[in-house]
């Protein structure tokens, strides 16, 4: 039945796309409004769609149980995970609504931008948590009196990672990769940014307030189910000054083929970025429950390459490494606030968490060669929130990886100004039953049970089909 529904959705999408292709294409003039000292223009992006769960299963977490063998004295702690039938298969969503104004004054020497964002069920933009909220996005001033240099102050989204470096309207896929879902969400920062723009090299240096840092439990006992709460990075948008140490970001963008002309390549960019911060951890609080100490240091290194060929080929690859170091080997509440179950052994790994994620996407647009505004794409996405992968030192690190394979179909009615996306996401995680000895007298065990609860299975059936329409101006 589900396969038939998928076929119907895809056919309906293709017929609708064909109908739009023959519609009258009229160009609207969008000019700026003159003001007393400059110009002002309105811009926005609206994304809404339909989500269908092809896989009919979801993950349910049971209550841990403890049993002790009277003969051996060994205690077994069991965490049951069970595949369950979903209560709902289909839903409509408003994925992104952004509206703002931008412009310049004083002969383009001073620029400004102010925008707001409304999201509903935005799993791509909130670390997997369905939310409905209004946020202030850009609220910044720019000064352009030094050649090649822009100085920006206010509320800024740092150009750290590929998806944070491009407008939301230019996303190829509906879902952002794991890097943005779990490690570096598209959150805005308040601070100062210096930008250098030349023909061959761009660079930017940012100093930001930073935000309170509370890595949430990785699902349960370190286990990270699809759509879990954001485990690392900055889970909440907060543009107050909570971090006197400040976060620092430095990035370089190389454009090695910029001077070769359109006959060789449309665009090729190589990015490298470094982020360092000492966010407030939340362990030490005063009588008013305010955080008063810095207990963590975060270092993130990112590199990516995007190639846009003149014949319709796009290749994008990205990798992000992050390290989180606490100043205590076993800080208070480590068990519940950090990595779930912990052995209690204060070894060299107790105060350090490292995460790694990478993705690779290839797309082909039939427009440049065949005059057909259709693009096909495929993306492989991998994320390991805890790279220790040592069952004896940290049992939760051995079964926490996520892997997605996405196939996409984009129909460009008018470039990114009006388009339709259709994505199929195959979740490839291989969660399975396992057990380890965390001490001579304790066994840690996780059971991945089937729907009936009378046996075990590997992973769950939770593939997704997503349809999204976009208008941007």
N, C-alpha and C positions, 0 to 999 in steps of 0.2 A: 504493500500500500504506500509506504513512504517513498519508494522509488518512483511510483506513478505520480505522486504529488510533485516530486522534484522535476520530473519530465514536463509536467503541466506548467510549473513555474517558469522553467527555462524557455519553453516554447512561447508562452505568453510574453516573456521578456523580449524574445527575438522578434515576434510579430509587432510589438509596440515600437521597437527600435526601427524596424523597417518603415513603419508608418511615419515616424518622425522624420526619417531621411528624406521623404518626398514632400515634407511640409515646406512652406515658404520661409526662407531664411532672410530676415530683414535685420539690418544692422542698426542698433540704437546708438545715437551719439550720447556719450556720457561726459559732459564737460564739467569743469570745476566752477564753483561759485566765487565770484570776485568779492573780496571783503575790503575794508578800508585800508588794510595794510598788507594784503596778500590774497591768497586763494584757499578755498576749502572744498573738499570733496567727501562724499559718503561712500563707504565700502561695506561689504558684508558677504557672508557665506552661510548657506542653509543646506543641511543634510538631513534627510529623513528616509526611512526605509522599512524593511520587513525582514524579520529573522525567523528561520525555520530550523529546528533541531532535527537533523536527519537521524542521528543516533538517539534512541529513545531512553537512554540511561543517564543518570546523574549519580554523583558520589554522595553517600551519606556516612557520617561519622558517628560511631557508637560510643558508649561509655566504657572507658578502660576498666579492666578487671584484673585483680591480683589474687594469685593462689600460691601457697607454699607447700612443697612436698615435705611431709613430716619425717620421712626417712633420710632424704638427702639434705634437707634444709634449704634447698634452692627455691627462690621466689621467682615466679614468672609473671611479668606484667604484659597483658595482651591488649592491644588497641585494634578493635574491629573496624574495618572499612567495608562498606557494602555497596554494590551496584544496585540502584533502585530505579524503577520506572518513573519517568518524568510526569509531573502533573499537567504540564502545559508544553505543547510542541511549537506553537507559533505566537509571534508578538510583533506589533508595530513599534517603531522607535523614532524619536527625534535625536539624532546622533550629535548634531553640532549646529548651533545658531549663533553667529557672530555678527555684530553690527557696530560700526564705528565711524568716526570722522577723522580726517587727517588733512594736513595742509602746510602752508608756509607763510611766514611774514618777513618783512624787511629784505625783500629781494632774494628770497630763498635762503637767507643766512640762518634763519631759525625755523625749524620744523616742529610739528607736534602730531601726536596720534593718541586718540582716546577710543577705547572699544569695550564692549561687554560681551560676555559669552553665556549662553544658556545651553545646558546639556541635560538630556534625559536618557536614562539607561545607557550611559556612555561607558561601556566596558573598556573601550580603547583609551580613554583619557583619564581614568581614575583608578588605575591599578586593579582593574577587575571588579570594582564595586559599583553596582547599578546606583546611580544617583540622579537627582533632579535638583539643579541649582543654577544660580546666576552668579557669575564671577566678573570682577573687573579685570580686563586683560591689559592691553597697552594703555599706559597713561604716562607718556614720556615727552620730554623736550629734547630736540637735537640742535647742535650748534655746528655750523659748517664754514668756519672762517679760515681754517688752516687747509692748504691744498692736500687732497687725498685723505683727509682725516675728518671723522665725525665724532663728536662728543655727545653722549646721550645720558640723561639722568631721569630717574623716575622708575616706573614699573616696566620691566623688560623681561622678555623670554630669552634666556641666554642661548646663543647659537651653539649648543653642546649636543652632539649627536645629529645624525642626518635629518630625522623628522622634525627636530626642533630648529633646523636651519632653513626650512621651507614653509610656505604658507599652508594652512590646513586644506585649502582648496586643491593643492597640487599633489595630495597623497594618491598613490597608485592603487592602494588597497583600502578596504574599509577599516580593517583592524590594523593598528600600529603594531610593530614587532615587540617581542618580549622586552627589549631594551627599554622601550618607553612605557610599556605596561607595568613593569615591575621595578626597574632600576632608576630611570630618569624620566618621570612623568612630565608631560607638557605643562609644567607649572612656571608661573612668572615670578621674577624676583625684583625686589626693590634695591636699587643701587646705582652705580656709575659704570658706564661702558665706553671704552675708547675703540673706535673702529678705523682701520686702515684699508683703503681700497685702491688697488693699482691694476694694471692690465694683466699681470702674471701672478701676483701674490696678494691675498687679503689676510688681515690679521685682526684679532680683537682681544682686548684685555678687560675683564670685568671684575668689579669688587661689589659684593652684595651682602645684604643683611644676613642672609642664611635663615634657616628655619629650625624649629625644634625637631629633634631626631628621635623617633620612637619606632624602631623596626618592630613590626607586629609579628605575632607567632606565624610561622610558615604553615598555615592551615591547621595542622595538629601534630605536635611532637616533631616539628621540622618538616613534615610532609606537606608538599605544595600542590594542592589540587588546582585544576584549571579554574581561573576566575577567583582565586583566593585574594585576600587582602594584600596590599602592597607590602612586601617583606623587607625591602631595603630602600635606601634613599629617603626622600622627603614625601611622606604620604599625604600631607594636607597643604593646601594653598594657604600661605600665611605671609602677608607682606608687612608685618610689624617687625620692629627691631628687637629680635630675641637673641641675637648672637653677636657679642662684642668682639669676638675673634675675627669675624667676617669670613665669607667664602670667596675664594679667588678662582677665576677661570681664565685660561689663556688658550687661544686657538689660532691655528694657521691653516689657510686654504691655498693650495697651489693650483694654478691653471696652466699646466705645461703646454697645452696645444692652443692657447688663446690666439696666437698670431698666425696660425696656419690657414685660416680662412674656412668658410663654410663648405668648400668642396672636400675638405678632409674630415672634419668632425664638428658637430654643432657645439658640443660642450664636453669637457672632462675636468673633474675637480677631485682633488685629493685633500682630505681633511685630517688633521691631527689636533686633539684637544686634551687638556689636563685640567682637572678640577680638584681643589683641595679645600677642606673646611673642617672646622671643629665645632660641630653642632651641639646644642644642648641635648643631653641624653635623657633626662627625666628621672634619673635615679635619686639624686639628692635634691630635696625640696625643703623650703622653710615652713614655718607654721601656717603660712597662707597658701600653701601648696604650690608655690612658685618655684620654678627651676632656678637654682643658684650656682650650678657648677658645670664645667665642661668635662665630660667623661668619655668623649669619643673623638676620633679623628677619622676623616673619610678622604680617601684618595681614589679618583676615577681617571682612567686613561681610555680615550676613545680614538679610533681611526676608521675612516670610511672612504670609499671611492665610488663615484657615480659617473657613468659614461653614457652620453646621449648621442647616438650616431645619426648622420643625416638620412639614413635609409630606414629609420624607424626602430632600431635596436636600442634598448636601454638595459644597462647592467649596473646594479647597485649592490655593494657589499659593505658590511659594517661589523665591527667587533668592539666590545666594551669590557674592560676589566675593572673591578672595584674591590677595594680593601677597606674594611671597617675594623678599627683597633680601639679597644676600651682600655682605660688606664688601670683597671683592676682585673685580675685573672678570673675572679668569680664575684662580680658585683652583685648587690642585692637584687632579688627578683630575676636573676639571670634565667632560671628555669622556665618561667612563664613568659618573660618579655623578649627572650633571645631566640634560642634554638630549640625550644620545646624540651624534650627529655635530655638530661645531661648526666654524665657519669659522675660528676662531683670531683673529678680529678683535676687539680690545678696545674695542668701541664702547659707546654708552650703554645698549644692551640686554643686554650680556654678564653683568651681575650681577643682573638682574631677571627674574623669572618671574611672570606674572599668569595666573590661571585664573578661569573663569566658568562657572556652571551654573545652570539653572533648570528647574522642572517645574511642570506644571499638571494637576490631577486634578479630574474631576467624577464624582459618584456619585449614584445614586438608589436609595433603600431603599423597597421596596413595603410595608413593615410599617405605617407610620403611617396610610396611606390605605386599603390593601387587605387588611390583616391577613395578609399573606404575608411570611414572614421571609427575603426574597430581596433582594439588592442587586446592581445592575449598575454598573460603573465603567469609566472610560477615563482613562489618564494619558499625557501627552507629556513626555518627559524628554530634556534636551540638556546636553552637557558639552564644553567646550573647555579642555583642560589647559594650553594655551599660546596666549594670545590675540594674540600678536604677529602671526601670520599674514603673515609677510614672508619670501619664499623667498630673497631675497638675504642678509638679515641672519641668519636662522635657518631653514634648509630644513625642519627637523623640525616647524616650527610650522604648516605649511600643510595637513597631511593627518592631523590627529590627533583630530578631533571624533568624539563618539559621540552617537547618537540612538536612543532606544527609544520604541516605542508599545506600551502594555500595555492589554489588555482583560481585565476581571475579573468574576467571578461569586462572590458570597459568600452562603452559606446559614447563617443564625443559628439554631442549635438552641436556644440560650439566651443571647442577646446574645453578648458576647465570652467568656463562660464556657465555651461549647461551640459551635464553629462549623467550617465547612469553606470553604476558599478554592480557587478554580480560576482560574488566570491564564494568558493567552497573551501572550507577549512577542515582538514583532516588532522585530528589530534592523535599524535602517535606515541603518547606516553605509555610506558610499559610498567606501570605499578604492579607489584606482585607481593605475595606473602614472603616474609623473611623473618629471621630471628637471629639475635646475636647475644653473646655473653658480655654484659657491661661490667661485670665483676665476677669473682669466683662463686658468688652466691645469688646473682641476679641475672635473669634472662629477659631481654627486651624482645617482644614479638609483635609483628604487625600482620594482620590477616586481611587479605583482599578477597571478600566473599562474593559469590554470585548472587543474582537476584533472589533466588529461592532460599539462600542462606544455608544450603546443605553441601556446599563445596567452594573451591577457590577458583579464581580466574585471573587473567593478566589484563590490566587496564579496564576501561569501560568504553561503551559505544556512545560517543558524544560529539560526532561530527556536526558541523553547522553549515547552513546555506544562508547567505546574507545578500539582500538586494538593497541598493541605496541610490537615491536620486539627489543631485546636487545642483544648486544655482549659486553662482558667485559673481559679484560685480564690484 
